[in-house]
Amino acid sequence: MSPGTPAPHAIDARWDAGELGCGDLVLELRARLEAMRPGQLLLLTARDPGARADIPAWCRMTGHTLVAEQHPVYQIRRKEN
């Protein structure tokens, strides 16, 4: 690991959302995170171009933590409550 590279996080679940757009993407994302335990990490692959803006905004609005993002891959930690 090179200096400045964040430490890897343990992935608890993975989901390839393919080309799902904003509405369907966030509805399914919500359901998947609700099925996980607080603090667990989801590795999401979302190829829709709108995901670049939608995923960070959705995380801010819902309280889930966007741990890492490099479109099309996002790491989201489920909120504690």
KEVO-524188 format. One record per atom (N, C-alpha, C, O): residue number from 0; chain; atom name; x, y, z. Coordinates in steps of 0.001 Angstrom, whole numbers. Last residue first. Example, Ala and Ser with C-alpha at 12.3 -4.5 7.8 and 13.67 -1.06 7.14 Angstrom:
// KEVO-524188
k;c;a;east;north;up
1;A;N;12850;-2250;7080
1;A;CA;13670;-1060;7140
1;A;C;12900;30;7870
1;A;O;13409;1138;8039
0;A;N;13190;-5690;7800
0;A;CA;12300;-4500;7800
0;A;C;13200;-3300;7800
0;A;O;14236;-3319;8465
***
This chain:
// KEVO-524188
k;c;a;east;north;up
80;A;N;-28173;3636;13519
80;A;CA;-29516;3441;14056
80;A;C;-30539;3335;12969
80;A;O;-31726;3169;13252
79;A;N;-25743;3774;12119
79;A;CA;-25802;3026;13385
79;A;C;-27209;2820;13909
79;A;O;-27426;1893;14689
78;A;N;-25783;3209;8549
78;A;CA;-25822;4059;9748
78;A;C;-26082;3209;10980
78;A;O;-26572;2083;10894
77;A;N;-23534;1301;6612
77;A;CA;-24891;1472;7134
77;A;C;-24841;2289;8422
77;A;O;-23972;2087;9270
76;A;N;-21275;2671;4366
76;A;CA;-21439;2058;5682
76;A;C;-22833;2373;6199
76;A;O;-23264;3526;6228
75;A;N;-20404;2038;1072
75;A;CA;-21357;2727;1939
75;A;C;-21482;1952;3249
75;A;O;-21753;751;3255
74;A;N;-18430;2584;-1641
74;A;CA;-18491;1840;-387
74;A;C;-19342;2656;577
74;A;O;-19041;3815;862
73;A;N;-18745;2267;-5155
73;A;CA;-19001;3049;-3955
73;A;C;-18991;2121;-2748
73;A;O;-19488;997;-2823
72;A;N;-17777;2489;-8521
72;A;CA;-17738;1711;-7286
72;A;C;-17840;2635;-6074
72;A;O;-17134;3638;-5972
71;A;N;-17450;3567;-11100
71;A;CA;-18791;3197;-10660
71;A;C;-18849;2458;-9321
71;A;O;-19874;1853;-9010
70;A;N;-16341;6221;-9105
70;A;CA;-17367;5749;-10033
70;A;C;-16797;4717;-10992
70;A;O;-15773;4961;-11629
69;A;N;-15335;5848;-6243
69;A;CA;-14574;5977;-7475
69;A;C;-15469;5364;-8538
69;A;O;-15385;4173;-8841
68;A;N;-15544;6421;-2850
68;A;CA;-16226;6455;-4143
68;A;C;-15212;6649;-5245
68;A;O;-14343;7517;-5171
67;A;N;-16051;5456;545
67;A;CA;-15168;5632;-609
67;A;C;-16015;5670;-1868
67;A;O;-17067;5035;-1946
66;A;N;-18060;5851;2441
66;A;CA;-16689;5614;2881
66;A;C;-15704;5887;1747
66;A;O;-14648;6481;1965
65;A;N;-20724;7483;3201
65;A;CA;-20042;7144;1957
65;A;C;-18558;7065;2291
65;A;O;-17884;8088;2410
64;A;N;-22925;6470;5655
64;A;CA;-21616;7051;5398
64;A;C;-21050;6553;4081
64;A;O;-20912;5348;3869
63;A;N;-26335;7548;6085
63;A;CA;-25363;6485;5828
63;A;C;-24049;7145;5429
63;A;O;-24053;8265;4917
62;A;N;-28093;9659;6224
62;A;CA;-27227;9413;7373
62;A;C;-26282;8241;7219
62;A;O;-25500;7959;8127
61;A;N;-29683;10523;4149
61;A;CA;-30158;9400;4944
61;A;C;-29293;9092;6167
61;A;O;-29715;8344;7049
60;A;N;-28384;12657;2877
60;A;CA;-29777;12818;3305
60;A;C;-30236;11722;4260
60;A;O;-31099;11969;5103
59;A;N;-25856;11585;2270
59;A;CA;-25973;12763;3148
59;A;C;-27381;12881;3704
59;A;O;-27554;13175;4886
58;A;N;-26637;9526;499
58;A;CA;-25974;9199;1767
58;A;C;-26073;10370;2745
58;A;O;-26345;10164;3927
57;A;N;-27670;11040;-1603
57;A;CA;-28548;10133;-875
57;A;C;-27939;9766;476
57;A;O;-28646;9703;1482
56;A;N;-25332;12337;-2489
56;A;CA;-26460;13124;-1976
56;A;C;-27384;12247;-1141
56;A;O;-27835;12669;-77
55;A;N;-23734;10130;-3371
55;A;CA;-23294;10999;-2259
55;A;C;-24444;11805;-1650
55;A;O;-24523;11942;-429
54;A;N;-25590;9129;-5426
54;A;CA;-25167;8314;-4275
54;A;C;-24655;9195;-3131
54;A;O;-25109;9021;-2000
53;A;N;-25964;11246;-7357
53;A;CA;-27073;10678;-6588
53;A;C;-26620;9951;-5329
53;A;O;-27211;10141;-4266
52;A;N;-23562;11840;-8669
52;A;CA;-24187;12857;-7817
52;A;C;-25214;12235;-6871
52;A;O;-25325;12648;-5717
51;A;N;-22947;9364;-9809
51;A;CA;-21867;10218;-9288
51;A;C;-22409;11286;-8348
51;A;O;-21780;11601;-7338
50;A;N;-25273;8389;-10927
50;A;CA;-24872;7879;-9612
50;A;C;-23777;8737;-8988
50;A;O;-23689;8828;-7763
49;A;N;-25619;9216;-13525
49;A;CA;-26178;10041;-12463
49;A;C;-25773;9605;-11068
49;A;O;-25915;10374;-10117
48;A;N;-24626;7106;-15067
48;A;CA;-23826;8328;-14908
48;A;C;-24330;9233;-13786
48;A;O;-23539;9942;-13163
47;A;N;-24814;3846;-13760
47;A;CA;-25586;4980;-14254
47;A;C;-24771;6260;-14035
47;A;O;-24272;6483;-12932
46;A;N;-23399;1825;-12469
46;A;CA;-22852;2379;-13705
46;A;C;-23635;3555;-14285
46;A;O;-23159;4201;-15218
45;A;N;-22472;926;-9408
45;A;CA;-23603;1594;-10059
45;A;C;-23071;2339;-11286
45;A;O;-22383;3351;-11159
44;A;N;-21728;-1277;-6979
44;A;CA;-21303;-899;-8319
44;A;C;-22531;-357;-9027
44;A;O;-23511;-1074;-9227
43;A;N;-21004;-1181;-3548
43;A;CA;-21995;-966;-4591
43;A;C;-21300;-634;-5900
43;A;O;-20388;193;-5933
42;A;N;-20478;-2784;-696
42;A;CA;-19744;-2409;-1903
42;A;C;-20750;-2374;-3040
42;A;O;-21282;-3407;-3446
41;A;N;-21294;-1928;2572
41;A;CA;-21801;-2409;1282
41;A;C;-20899;-1896;178
41;A;O;-20590;-705;123
40;A;N;-20611;-2738;5906
40;A;CA;-20181;-2035;4703
40;A;C;-20688;-2726;3447
40;A;O;-20536;-3936;3276
39;A;N;-22216;-2150;9105
39;A;CA;-21709;-3010;8039
39;A;C;-21469;-2202;6767
39;A;O;-22043;-1130;6575
38;A;N;-23409;-412;10901
38;A;CA;-21953;-421;10819
38;A;C;-21381;-1298;9714
38;A;O;-20191;-1209;9410
37;A;N;-26239;-2459;11540
37;A;CA;-25577;-1155;11672
37;A;C;-24060;-1310;11646
37;A;O;-23498;-2207;12275
36;A;N;-26739;-5110;9128
36;A;CA;-26600;-4649;10508
36;A;C;-25929;-3277;10535
36;A;O;-25136;-2961;9648
35;A;N;-29052;-5002;6327
35;A;CA;-27727;-5177;6924
35;A;C;-27733;-4685;8365
35;A;O;-28622;-3937;8772
34;A;N;-31455;-4277;5345
34;A;CA;-31282;-5697;5631
34;A;C;-29936;-5995;6309
34;A;O;-29713;-7101;6802
33;A;N;-31075;-1615;4756
33;A;CA;-31940;-1949;5892
33;A;C;-31787;-3414;6297
33;A;O;-31970;-3754;7466
32;A;N;-29557;-1868;2417
32;A;CA;-28910;-1384;3638
32;A;C;-29750;-1694;4869
32;A;O;-29199;-2006;5925
31;A;N;-31573;-2799;660
31;A;CA;-30373;-3611;920
31;A;C;-29669;-3171;2192
31;A;O;-29226;-4014;2972
30;A;N;-33406;-690;655
30;A;CA;-33813;-2019;1114
30;A;C;-32598;-2870;1470
30;A;O;-32606;-3581;2475
29;A;N;-31784;1379;-446
29;A;CA;-32389;1514;880
29;A;C;-32755;142;1456
29;A;O;-32446;-150;2611
28;A;N;-31291;306;-2969
28;A;CA;-30180;555;-2051
28;A;C;-30693;664;-621
28;A;O;-30102;105;303
27;A;N;-33842;358;-4091
27;A;CA;-33201;-934;-3837
27;A;C;-32046;-787;-2854
27;A;O;-31839;-1652;-2003
26;A;N;-34164;3167;-4167
26;A;CA;-35148;2303;-3490
26;A;C;-34540;947;-3142
26;A;O;-34707;451;-2028
25;A;N;-31985;4030;-5684
25;A;CA;-32048;4382;-4268
25;A;C;-33094;3564;-3508
25;A;O;-32919;3298;-2319
24;A;N;-32608;2797;-8220
24;A;CA;-31337;2571;-7534
24;A;C;-31460;2871;-6046
24;A;O;-31074;2041;-5222
23;A;N;-35042;3838;-9011
23;A;CA;-34934;2404;-8710
23;A;C;-33675;2102;-7903
23;A;O;-33684;1252;-7013
22;A;N;-34176;6623;-9242
22;A;CA;-35317;6162;-8450
22;A;C;-35215;4714;-8040
22;A;O;-35291;4392;-6855
21;A;N;-31654;6574;-10918
21;A;CA;-31801;7143;-9576
21;A;C;-32949;6561;-8761
21;A;O;-32709;6045;-7670
20;A;N;-31245;3454;-12753
20;A;CA;-31272;4906;-12585
20;A;C;-31650;5300;-11176
20;A;O;-31934;4444;-10339
19;A;N;-29097;704;-13319
19;A;CA;-30290;1236;-12650
19;A;C;-30170;2737;-12454
19;A;O;-29124;3235;-12040
18;A;N;-27062;-654;-14591
18;A;CA;-27435;653;-15144
18;A;C;-28681;1250;-14476
18;A;O;-29265;2197;-15003
17;A;N;-25777;-2387;-11826
17;A;CA;-25772;-2230;-13273
17;A;C;-26097;-803;-13680
17;A;O;-25489;146;-13185
16;A;N;-25513;-2926;-9209
16;A;CA;-26784;-2337;-9615
16;A;C;-26851;-2096;-11120
16;A;O;-27878;-1648;-11630
15;A;N;-24179;-5323;-7435
15;A;CA;-23945;-4728;-8746
15;A;C;-25298;-4244;-9258
15;A;O;-26129;-5044;-9688
14;A;N;-23227;-5450;-4137
14;A;CA;-24374;-5353;-5034
14;A;C;-23960;-4660;-6311
14;A;O;-23450;-3540;-6282
13;A;N;-22086;-7127;-1213
13;A;CA;-21801;-6538;-2523
13;A;C;-23079;-6516;-3342
13;A;O;-23904;-7426;-3263
12;A;N;-21186;-6884;2256
12;A;CA;-22138;-7256;1195
12;A;C;-21732;-6534;-82
12;A;O;-21116;-5469;-41
11;A;N;-18953;-6311;3780
11;A;CA;-19945;-7230;4323
11;A;C;-20941;-7710;3273
11;A;O;-21481;-8811;3383
10;A;N;-15537;-5781;3471
10;A;CA;-16818;-5675;2775
10;A;C;-17767;-6737;3342
10;A;O;-17429;-7920;3379
9;A;N;-13237;-3984;5308
9;A;CA;-13862;-5292;5136
9;A;C;-15252;-5099;4536
9;A;O;-16050;-4322;5060
8;A;N;-11216;-1632;3572
8;A;CA;-12280;-1911;4533
8;A;C;-12833;-3303;4252
8;A;O;-12889;-3742;3103
7;A;N;-7774;-640;3332
7;A;CA;-8963;-1316;2797
7;A;C;-9955;-1623;3915
7;A;O;-9566;-1846;5062
6;A;N;-6642;2653;4107
6;A;CA;-6641;1223;4416
6;A;C;-7890;580;3835
6;A;O;-8959;1191;3844
5;A;N;-5827;4977;1488
5;A;CA;-6612;4566;2657
5;A;C;-6556;3054;2853
5;A;O;-6438;2288;1897
4;A;N;-2634;6107;733
4;A;CA;-3708;5217;295
4;A;C;-4506;4790;1513
4;A;O;-3930;4290;2479
3;A;N;-516;7486;1799
3;A;CA;-1698;8253;1439
3;A;C;-2859;7419;952
3;A;O;-3960;7939;768
2;A;N;1946;5317;415
2;A;CA;1578;6360;1383
2;A;C;381;7163;890
2;A;O;280;7480;-295
1;A;N;647;2174;-905
1;A;CA;1482;3367;-992
1;A;C;1039;4394;46
1;A;O;-101;4359;508
0;A;N;846;-1163;0
0;A;CA;0;0;0
0;A;C;900;1238;0
0;A;O;1816;1337;817
***
